[in-house]
């Protein structure tokens, strides 16, 4: 359920806040072409994420179950470490997402951080479970799952170093639209399939609906 809520938050925020604000910023700076520029950045964000997913796939649910049933302990540990690497690289843009969202609105940044934290829970389990099964070491299991999560603050620091000196209305608008694209790609390519894999009934869509309602109400209160 926590993954469904995180998915709802990311999708709603992407379209209702980030992309809309990106369009408004770019139209104010570039006139009529701002709408086109914003959607180009949105699609660019999707393509960047999909390229990363092709280069470093991390279908950790499938890998974990397959190796847990058939592999030797050293292969289980290798599965956990490779999963940590893959998830870590995929977590990197999530740090950028949170930073850019916070630049736009602190309340939005908090909402994004909570949404990302929710879907990081099963990712951490996917890393720590095979490592613990192979090594019987809670320390190693915790260390590798923790290390993969460090990619997010690193991504935020990089975004701060790169974006802050260049920040203009155009850069902010393009960044917000691109981040919206990345968030939609993460939701559609990872979070929704993962939720459906865990429950083949109607629980995922109910969770997403509940998340949309809660997030919409929160945005309305904070507006």
C-alpha positions as a Markdown table, in Angstrom:
| # | Residue | x | y | z |
|---|---|---|---|---|
| 1 | Unk | 0.0 | 0.0 | 0.0 |
| 2 | Unk | 2.9 | 2.4 | 0.8 |
| 3 | Unk | 4.1 | 2.0 | -2.8 |
| 4 | Unk | 0.7 | 2.9 | -4.1 |
| 5 | Unk | 0.5 | 6.1 | -2.0 |
| 6 | Unk | 3.9 | 7.1 | -3.2 |
| 7 | Unk | 3.0 | 6.5 | -6.8 |
| 8 | Unk | -0.1 | 8.6 | -6.4 |
| 9 | Unk | 1.8 | 11.5 | -4.9 |
| 10 | Unk | 4.4 | 11.4 | -7.6 |
| 11 | Unk | 2.0 | 11.3 | -10.5 |
| 12 | Unk | -0.4 | 14.0 | -9.2 |
| 13 | Unk | 2.4 | 16.3 | -8.2 |
| 14 | Unk | 4.1 | 15.8 | -11.7 |
| 15 | Unk | 1.0 | 17.0 | -13.6 |
| 16 | Unk | -0.7 | 19.3 | -11.2 |
| 17 | Unk | 2.3 | 21.2 | -9.8 |
| 18 | Unk | 5.6 | 20.6 | -11.5 |
| 19 | Unk | 4.7 | 20.5 | -15.2 |
| 20 | Unk | 2.1 | 23.3 | -14.8 |
| 21 | Unk | 4.6 | 25.5 | -13.0 |
| 22 | Unk | 7.2 | 24.7 | -15.6 |
| 23 | Unk | 4.9 | 25.8 | -18.4 |
| 24 | Unk | 4.0 | 29.0 | -16.6 |
| 25 | Unk | 7.7 | 29.9 | -15.9 |
| 26 | Unk | 8.7 | 29.2 | -19.5 |
| 27 | Unk | 5.8 | 31.0 | -21.0 |
| 28 | Unk | 6.6 | 34.1 | -18.8 |
| 29 | Unk | 10.2 | 33.9 | -20.1 |
| 30 | Unk | 9.7 | 32.7 | -23.7 |
| 31 | Unk | 6.2 | 33.6 | -24.6 |
| 32 | Unk | 4.1 | 31.3 | -26.7 |
| 33 | Unk | 6.9 | 28.8 | -27.2 |
| 34 | Unk | 7.1 | 28.1 | -23.4 |
| 35 | Unk | 4.4 | 25.5 | -23.6 |
| 36 | Unk | 6.4 | 23.6 | -26.3 |
| 37 | Unk | 9.7 | 23.9 | -24.4 |
| 38 | Unk | 8.1 | 22.6 | -21.2 |
| 39 | Unk | 6.8 | 19.5 | -22.8 |
| 40 | Unk | 10.1 | 18.9 | -24.6 |
| 41 | Unk | 11.8 | 19.0 | -21.2 |
| 42 | Unk | 9.1 | 16.7 | -19.8 |
| 43 | Unk | 9.6 | 14.1 | -22.6 |
| 44 | Unk | 13.4 | 14.6 | -22.2 |
| 45 | Unk | 13.1 | 13.6 | -18.5 |
| 46 | Unk | 11.2 | 10.4 | -19.4 |
| 47 | Unk | 13.9 | 9.5 | -22.0 |
| 48 | Unk | 16.8 | 10.1 | -19.6 |
| 49 | Unk | 15.2 | 7.8 | -17.1 |
| 50 | Unk | 14.4 | 5.1 | -19.6 |
| 51 | Unk | 18.0 | 5.3 | -20.9 |
| 52 | Unk | 19.3 | 4.8 | -17.4 |
| 53 | Unk | 16.9 | 1.9 | -16.9 |
| 54 | Unk | 18.2 | 0.2 | -20.1 |
| 55 | Unk | 21.8 | 0.7 | -19.1 |
| 56 | Unk | 21.4 | -0.4 | -15.5 |
| 57 | Unk | 18.3 | -2.6 | -15.2 |
| 58 | Unk | 17.2 | -3.6 | -11.7 |
| 59 | Unk | 14.2 | -5.9 | -11.8 |
| 60 | Unk | 14.9 | -6.8 | -8.2 |
| 61 | Unk | 11.7 | -8.8 | -7.5 |
| 62 | Unk | 12.4 | -11.3 | -10.2 |
| 63 | Unk | 16.2 | -11.5 | -9.4 |
| 64 | Unk | 15.6 | -12.0 | -5.7 |
| 65 | Unk | 13.1 | -14.8 | -6.1 |
| 66 | Unk | 15.0 | -16.7 | -8.8 |
| 67 | Unk | 18.2 | -16.6 | -6.9 |
| 68 | Unk | 16.6 | -17.3 | -3.5 |
| 69 | Unk | 15.2 | -20.6 | -4.9 |
| 70 | Unk | 18.1 | -21.9 | -7.0 |
| 71 | Unk | 21.3 | -20.1 | -6.3 |
| 72 | Unk | 24.2 | -20.8 | -3.9 |
| 73 | Unk | 24.8 | -18.4 | -1.0 |
| 74 | Unk | 27.6 | -16.5 | -2.7 |
| 75 | Unk | 25.3 | -15.9 | -5.7 |
| 76 | Unk | 22.6 | -14.6 | -3.3 |
| 77 | Unk | 25.1 | -12.1 | -1.9 |
| 78 | Unk | 26.1 | -11.1 | -5.4 |
| 79 | Unk | 22.4 | -10.6 | -6.2 |
| 80 | Unk | 22.0 | -8.3 | -3.3 |
| 81 | Unk | 25.1 | -6.3 | -4.2 |
| 82 | Unk | 24.1 | -5.9 | -7.8 |
| 83 | Unk | 20.6 | -5.0 | -6.7 |
| 84 | Unk | 22.1 | -2.3 | -4.4 |
| 85 | Unk | 24.1 | -0.9 | -7.4 |
| 86 | Unk | 21.1 | -0.9 | -9.7 |
| 87 | Unk | 18.8 | 0.7 | -7.2 |
| 88 | Unk | 21.4 | 3.2 | -6.1 |
| 89 | Unk | 21.9 | 4.4 | -9.6 |
| 90 | Unk | 18.1 | 4.7 | -10.0 |
| 91 | Unk | 17.8 | 6.5 | -6.7 |
| 92 | Unk | 20.2 | 9.2 | -8.0 |
| 93 | Unk | 17.6 | 11.2 | -10.0 |
| 94 | Unk | 15.2 | 10.9 | -7.1 |
| 95 | Unk | 17.5 | 13.2 | -5.1 |
| 96 | Unk | 17.5 | 15.7 | -7.9 |
| 97 | Unk | 13.7 | 15.4 | -8.0 |
| 98 | Unk | 13.4 | 16.3 | -4.3 |
| 99 | Unk | 15.9 | 19.2 | -4.5 |
| 100 | Unk | 14.2 | 20.8 | -7.5 |
| 101 | Unk | 10.7 | 20.3 | -5.9 |
| 102 | Unk | 12.0 | 22.0 | -2.7 |
| 103 | Unk | 13.4 | 24.9 | -4.6 |
| 104 | Unk | 9.9 | 25.5 | -6.0 |
| 105 | Unk | 8.0 | 24.9 | -2.8 |
| 106 | Unk | 9.2 | 23.5 | 0.6 |
| 107 | Unk | 5.9 | 21.8 | 1.2 |
| 108 | Unk | 6.1 | 20.1 | -2.2 |
| 109 | Unk | 9.7 | 19.0 | -1.4 |
| 110 | Unk | 8.5 | 17.4 | 1.8 |
| 111 | Unk | 5.7 | 15.6 | 0.0 |
| 112 | Unk | 8.1 | 14.3 | -2.6 |
| 113 | Unk | 10.6 | 13.2 | 0.1 |
| 114 | Unk | 7.8 | 11.2 | 1.8 |
| 115 | Unk | 6.6 | 9.6 | -1.4 |
| 116 | Unk | 10.1 | 8.5 | -2.4 |
| 117 | Unk | 10.8 | 7.2 | 1.2 |
| 118 | Unk | 7.7 | 5.1 | 1.0 |
| 119 | Unk | 8.7 | 3.3 | -2.2 |
| 120 | Unk | 12.3 | 2.9 | -0.9 |
| 121 | Unk | 11.1 | 0.5 | 1.8 |
| 122 | Unk | 10.6 | -2.5 | -0.5 |
| 123 | Unk | 13.7 | -1.6 | -2.4 |
| 124 | Unk | 15.7 | -1.7 | 0.9 |
| 125 | Unk | 14.2 | -5.1 | 1.7 |
| 126 | Unk | 15.1 | -6.4 | -1.8 |
| 127 | Unk | 18.7 | -5.5 | -1.2 |
| 128 | Unk | 19.1 | -6.6 | 2.5 |
| 129 | Unk | 17.1 | -9.9 | 2.2 |
| 130 | Unk | 19.5 | -11.8 | -0.2 |
| 131 | Unk | 22.6 | -10.3 | 1.5 |
| 132 | Unk | 21.4 | -11.5 | 4.9 |
| 133 | Unk | 20.4 | -14.9 | 3.6 |
| 134 | Unk | 23.9 | -15.4 | 2.2 |
| 135 | Unk | 26.0 | -13.9 | 5.0 |
| 136 | Unk | 23.7 | -14.1 | 8.1 |
| 137 | Unk | 25.1 | -10.6 | 8.9 |
| 138 | Unk | 22.6 | -7.9 | 9.7 |
| 139 | Unk | 25.4 | -5.3 | 9.5 |
| 140 | Unk | 26.2 | -6.2 | 5.9 |
| 141 | Unk | 22.5 | -6.3 | 5.0 |
| 142 | Unk | 21.9 | -2.9 | 6.5 |
| 143 | Unk | 25.1 | -1.4 | 5.1 |
| 144 | Unk | 24.3 | -2.2 | 1.5 |
| 145 | Unk | 20.7 | -1.1 | 1.6 |
| 146 | Unk | 21.8 | 2.1 | 3.4 |
| 147 | Unk | 24.6 | 2.7 | 0.8 |
| 148 | Unk | 22.1 | 2.5 | -2.1 |
| 149 | Unk | 19.9 | 5.1 | -0.4 |
| 150 | Unk | 22.9 | 7.5 | -0.2 |
| 151 | Unk | 22.6 | 8.1 | -3.9 |
| 152 | Unk | 19.6 | 10.3 | -3.3 |
| 153 | Unk | 21.4 | 13.0 | -1.1 |
| 154 | Unk | 24.3 | 12.8 | -3.6 |
| 155 | Unk | 21.9 | 13.5 | -6.4 |
| 156 | Unk | 20.5 | 16.5 | -4.5 |
| 157 | Unk | 24.0 | 17.9 | -3.8 |
| 158 | Unk | 24.9 | 17.6 | -7.4 |
| 159 | Unk | 21.7 | 19.3 | -8.5 |
| 160 | Unk | 22.5 | 22.1 | -6.0 |
| 161 | Unk | 26.1 | 22.5 | -7.3 |
| 162 | Unk | 25.0 | 22.5 | -11.0 |
| 163 | Unk | 21.6 | 24.3 | -10.9 |
| 164 | Unk | 22.1 | 27.0 | -8.2 |
| 165 | Unk | 24.8 | 29.0 | -10.1 |
| 166 | Unk | 22.8 | 28.8 | -13.3 |
| 167 | Unk | 19.3 | 29.4 | -11.8 |
| 168 | Unk | 17.1 | 31.6 | -14.0 |
| 169 | Unk | 13.4 | 31.5 | -14.7 |
| 170 | Unk | 14.0 | 29.4 | -17.9 |
| 171 | Unk | 16.3 | 27.0 | -16.1 |
| 172 | Unk | 13.8 | 26.5 | -13.3 |
| 173 | Unk | 11.0 | 26.0 | -15.7 |
| 174 | Unk | 12.9 | 23.4 | -17.7 |
| 175 | Unk | 14.1 | 21.6 | -14.5 |
| 176 | Unk | 10.6 | 21.4 | -13.1 |
| 177 | Unk | 9.2 | 20.0 | -16.4 |
| 178 | Unk | 12.0 | 17.5 | -16.7 |
| 179 | Unk | 11.6 | 16.4 | -13.1 |
| 180 | Unk | 7.9 | 15.8 | -13.8 |
| 181 | Unk | 8.9 | 13.6 | -16.7 |
| 182 | Unk | 11.3 | 11.5 | -14.6 |
| 183 | Unk | 8.7 | 11.1 | -11.9 |
| 184 | Unk | 6.0 | 9.9 | -14.3 |
| 185 | Unk | 8.5 | 7.5 | -15.8 |
| 186 | Unk | 9.5 | 6.1 | -12.4 |
| 187 | Unk | 5.8 | 5.7 | -11.5 |
| 188 | Unk | 4.7 | 3.9 | -14.7 |
| 189 | Unk | 7.9 | 1.8 | -15.3 |
| 190 | Unk | 8.6 | 0.8 | -11.7 |
| 191 | Unk | 6.1 | 1.5 | -9.0 |
| 192 | Unk | 2.8 | 0.5 | -10.7 |
| 193 | Unk | 4.2 | -2.8 | -12.1 |
| 194 | Unk | 5.8 | -3.6 | -8.6 |
| 195 | Unk | 2.4 | -2.9 | -6.9 |
| 196 | Unk | 0.6 | -5.1 | -9.4 |
| 197 | Unk | 3.1 | -7.9 | -8.9 |
| 198 | Unk | 2.5 | -7.9 | -5.1 |
| 199 | Unk | -1.3 | -7.8 | -5.5 |
| 200 | Unk | -3.2 | -8.9 | -8.6 |
| 201 | Unk | -6.5 | -7.6 | -7.2 |
| 202 | Unk | -7.8 | -4.1 | -6.9 |
| 203 | Unk | -5.7 | -3.0 | -4.0 |
| 204 | Unk | -3.1 | -1.1 | -6.1 |
| 205 | Unk | -5.7 | 1.1 | -7.8 |
| 206 | Unk | -7.5 | 1.7 | -4.5 |
| 207 | Unk | -4.2 | 2.8 | -2.9 |
| 208 | Unk | -3.4 | 5.1 | -5.8 |
| 209 | Unk | -6.9 | 6.6 | -5.6 |
| 210 | Unk | -6.5 | 7.2 | -1.9 |
| 211 | Unk | -3.1 | 8.7 | -2.4 |
| 212 | Unk | -4.5 | 11.1 | -5.1 |
| 213 | Unk | -7.3 | 12.2 | -2.8 |
| 214 | Unk | -4.9 | 12.8 | 0.2 |
| 215 | Unk | -2.4 | 14.6 | -1.9 |
| 216 | Unk | -5.0 | 16.7 | -3.7 |
| 217 | Unk | -6.4 | 17.8 | -0.4 |
| 218 | Unk | -3.0 | 18.6 | 1.0 |
| 219 | Unk | -2.1 | 20.8 | -2.1 |
| 220 | Unk | -5.5 | 22.5 | -1.7 |
| 221 | Unk | -4.8 | 23.2 | 2.0 |
| 222 | Unk | -1.3 | 24.5 | 1.3 |
| 223 | Unk | -2.4 | 26.5 | -1.8 |
